[in-house]
Amino acid sequence: MTDPSPANLWVIVDEDQYSIRAPCFNVDMNTNPTTMVNWPATYHNFSGTFAFADGHAEIHKWLDGRTKNSPPKTGPNTGPAPASGVTATPQGSPNNPDITWMQQRTSALFQ
């Protein structure tokens, strides 16, 4: 682990209950525009918890209201989605500083 370093690389995230659709957490690395694929938890006073590769954990306070994932209102998806074979649909959230924060702490493909 070199970029980012273990102290800046999250390995476990507290995910929003209505975002859980597969056994992974996706961070879209595109910056123009930023989009949310999976949502981090916001139920800790609009904060989420991340555990990092060096062993420390952080509670991060979100800045942008669009980071909160709203539960589905109607239909069969009124709770957490099943983990088998369901994929999340990216949602536009241009210039969201919370997505940028996650991108800076997400692993990158080795070049």
C-alpha positions as CSV (number, residue, x, y, z in Angstrom):
1,M,0.0,0.0,0.0
2,T,1.7,3.1,-1.2
3,D,-0.8,5.5,-2.7
4,P,-2.5,6.4,-0.5
5,S,-0.4,5.3,2.5
6,P,-1.9,2.9,5.0
7,A,-2.7,5.8,7.4
8,N,-4.8,7.4,4.6
9,L,-6.4,4.2,3.0
10,W,-9.7,3.1,4.4
11,V,-10.5,-0.6,4.4
12,I,-13.8,-0.8,6.3
13,V,-16.6,1.8,6.0
14,D,-19.9,2.3,7.9
15,E,-22.3,2.1,4.9
16,D,-25.8,3.6,4.8
17,Q,-28.4,0.8,5.4
18,Y,-30.3,1.7,2.3
19,S,-27.2,1.6,0.1
20,I,-26.1,-2.0,0.9
21,R,-26.7,-3.9,-2.3
22,A,-23.6,-6.0,-2.7
23,P,-20.6,-7.1,-0.5
24,C,-18.6,-4.1,-1.5
25,F,-18.5,-0.3,-1.2
26,N,-17.9,1.5,-4.5
27,V,-16.4,5.0,-4.7
28,D,-16.6,6.5,-8.2
29,M,-13.1,8.0,-8.9
30,N,-14.3,10.4,-11.6
31,T,-14.1,14.0,-10.6
32,N,-16.1,15.8,-13.2
33,P,-18.8,15.4,-12.1
34,T,-18.5,13.5,-8.8
35,T,-21.1,10.8,-8.4
36,M,-22.2,8.6,-5.5
37,V,-22.5,4.9,-6.1
38,N,-22.8,3.7,-2.5
39,W,-23.6,6.0,0.4
40,P,-21.7,6.2,3.7
41,A,-23.5,6.2,6.9
42,T,-24.9,9.5,8.1
43,Y,-26.8,8.4,11.2
44,H,-24.1,9.4,13.6
45,N,-25.0,13.1,13.7
46,F,-24.4,13.3,9.9
47,S,-21.1,11.5,10.2
48,G,-19.7,8.1,9.1
49,T,-17.0,5.8,10.4
50,F,-14.0,4.6,8.5
51,A,-11.3,2.1,9.6
52,F,-7.9,2.6,8.0
53,A,-5.2,0.1,6.9
54,D,-2.8,1.3,9.7
55,G,-5.4,0.2,12.3
56,H,-6.9,3.6,13.3
57,A,-10.5,4.7,12.8
58,E,-12.1,8.0,12.1
59,I,-15.6,9.4,12.5
60,H,-15.9,11.9,9.6
61,K,-18.5,14.7,9.6
62,W,-20.1,15.1,6.2
63,L,-20.3,18.6,4.7
64,D,-22.8,18.2,1.8
65,G,-26.5,17.4,2.4
66,R,-26.5,15.3,-0.8
67,T,-24.3,12.7,1.0
68,K,-27.4,11.5,2.9
69,N,-29.1,8.6,1.2
70,S,-32.9,8.7,1.4
71,P,-34.8,5.5,1.9
72,P,-37.0,4.3,-0.9
73,K,-40.6,5.6,-0.5
74,T,-42.6,2.9,-2.3
75,G,-42.3,-0.4,-4.0
76,P,-40.4,-3.6,-3.1
77,N,-37.2,-1.8,-2.1
78,T,-38.5,-0.2,1.1
79,G,-35.6,-1.5,3.1
80,P,-32.0,-2.6,2.6
81,A,-31.6,-4.2,-0.8
82,P,-30.6,-7.9,-1.0
83,A,-26.9,-8.5,-1.4
84,S,-27.2,-11.0,-4.2
85,G,-26.7,-9.7,-7.8
86,V,-28.1,-6.2,-7.3
87,T,-26.0,-3.3,-8.4
88,A,-26.2,0.3,-7.3
89,T,-27.0,3.0,-9.8
90,P,-24.6,6.0,-9.6
91,Q,-26.3,9.3,-8.6
92,G,-25.1,12.7,-9.7
93,S,-23.7,14.8,-7.0
94,P,-21.5,17.4,-8.8
95,N,-18.7,19.0,-6.8
96,N,-19.6,17.1,-3.6
97,P,-16.7,17.6,-1.2
98,D,-17.6,14.4,0.7
99,I,-17.1,12.3,-2.4
100,T,-13.7,14.1,-2.9
101,W,-12.8,13.2,0.7
102,M,-13.6,9.5,0.1
103,Q,-11.7,9.5,-3.3
104,Q,-8.6,10.8,-1.6
105,R,-8.7,7.9,0.8
106,T,-9.7,5.1,-1.6
107,S,-7.2,2.7,-3.2
108,A,-6.1,3.4,-6.7
109,L,-5.2,1.0,-9.6
110,F,-1.4,0.6,-9.6
111,Q,-0.1,2.1,-12.9
